[in-house]
Amino acid sequence: MLAGPIFTREATTAPRQLRHFLIRAGYVAALFVLMYTADQAIFGWQQVRNIGDTARFGSLLFKIFSLVQLPLVLFFAMIFCAGSIAQEKDRRTLLLLLMTDLTAKELVLGKLGASLLIVVVLIGVSAPVFFLVHLLGGVGWEQIVWMLSLCVAVAVAAGSWGALVAFWREKTFQTLAIGVLGIVGFLGALEATRAVVGDSPWLTAFNPFRTLLTVIDPFARDRDPVALRSIIALAGLGLALIGITVWRLRAWNPSRTTYIQPEEETDTTSGETRVRHRKIWSNPVIWREIRTRAYGRKVQFIKLAYLLLAAVVAYLVAVDNGDGLIMNRIPPGGLAMVGLSLLSLLLINAQAVTSLTSERDGKTLDLLLATDITSGEFIYGKLGGIAYNTSELIVVPLALAAWQASVGNLLWETFVFLLLGFSILVAFAAMLGLHSSLTFEGSRAAIGNSLGTLFFLFVGIFVFLMLLVEASGSLASQLLSFVVFIGLGSICLWASLTHKNPSPALTLAAGWLPFMTFYSITEFLREGTLSVCLAIVAVYGFTSLAMLVPAVSAFDVALGRTTGDRG
């Protein structure tokens, strides 16, 4: 095959695993749950007799499915490709692949195709659901074809970007951080350029979300040329990224840092040259996190990119005049600050989950298990290192909020609530990353579950809230849809949190987290402050403790070590 033996192996072995079929069936089931939720939110138990109402519902359902699927494809295509290649690097198996007779094209296309296989399969299994929506009316088959084609083009572009970064950088955290910041920065640069030079067709074509808005508009007259132009642009961008990766593959790999020799010193008395040993702190775990380049040599550039993005957000907040309120509550500048905070939480979570998976893949975790390091030293050392390495991600959003409070746009009382709530969310994101890496032995599974949990709690529930607001019905008519969505979300969250070490505390947390997140967002839209802070501190703080206590007390069980054998 064109992609080579790597893709052939993945395509042959993936259907043999039960997980492959569970993911396919689960995604289709999630779409049907969303369909049922929308039906209950719009119609409730009313009997629909008007064909026009059915067509309007079909059009709304198509918009919801499209606006949910495209961000999922964009996010997970990059995560899967970057995580798969980064895992090969951590395990040093990429060196073995480079020593074979595989060409650079076969290696790059093979890893890209194998990583995107599950994403393309999910796009394929969603096609019958979209055409089922077509039977309701209100949406044309050409809209569905353009939307699915756009998703494939986005998957190729995002996956190619993730593969390029993963082959380029040597550490998993760098790969994930640059991948996420690159996508956010690219979309932001497109919008900034569009605001300066005006609306250019080919410039807009590189933004899949603007193209999607045209595709889902039933009255758009220029749908076909806009969609075709965007698909060509995104596919061309993906091919260009693939070409760069193939060209630079063996220049980037193996990394030059692999063979860096340790520093040496010469004894003034004997003239003997020996390795210079560094002074290690009493807790070697936090010393490694802070004093070494455990996460690569270019982490400062990642922080610089984040600070540039934060500067853009600060500019948007400064020039925001309050026009165009979103949901009649949130100004565009405020939404930009929320987006920056969510980006910080995602990067903190990525730092946390990769801090342990990289050690497991690199076989250094086995060395730690042979020492007398206690579970508390290990976990608290990791948490301290995460807080130090991501300090800019924590301070910058709070500094922007303090700036708004100092100029009178935010009450100092509200700032205190924001400080408490965001601090708890930071602790939750860090602890969730460590918990996932302790629970799931595979790096890709740990990264996917950890980032996927954050994605569901904040983005998924917000999308569901948008649906309820658009429905504008009574609470009684929407109660069943609310119970179904939150209930199934709690079950999935429970399966992820208690995958290896179930506990009553984690079960309780899984049941309350989605509900209280929904309550917090709703109360915020109702201009609540103290109630939102109390809900976040109570529920997310409890969940963080529910994950922390087993990690420091049952650390040996989680990692397979027995302290009793040490004597």
Buried (B, 14 or more C-beta within 10 A) or exposed (E): EEBBBBBBEBBEEBEEEEEBEEBBEEBBEBBEBBBBBBBBBBBBEEEEEEEEBBBBBBBBBBBBBBBBBBBBBBBBBBBBBBBBBBBBBBBEEBBEBBEEEBEBBBBBBBBBBBBBBBBBBBBEBBBEBBBBBBEBBBBEEEBBBBBBBBBBBBBBBBBBBBBBBBBBBBBBBBBBBBBBBBBBBBBBEBBEEBEEEEEEEEBBBBBBBBBBBBBBBBEBEEBEEBBBBBBEBBBBBBEEBBBBBBEBBEEBBBBEEEEEEEEEEEEEEEEEEEEEEEEEEEBBBBBBBBBEEBBBBBBEEBBEBBEEBBEBBBEBBEEBEEEEEEEEEBBBBBBBBBBBBBBBBBBBBBBBBBBBBBBBBBEEBEEBBEEEBBBEBBBBBBBBBBBEBBEBBBEBBBEBBBBBBEEEBBEEEBBBBBBBBBBBBBBBBBBBBBBBBBBBEBBBBBBBBBBBBBBBBBBBBBBBBBBBEBBEBEEEBBEBBBEBBBBBBBEBBBEBBBBEBEBEBBBBBBBBBBBBBBBBBBBBBEEBBEBBBBBBBEBBBBBBEBBBEBBBEBBBBBBEBEEEEEE
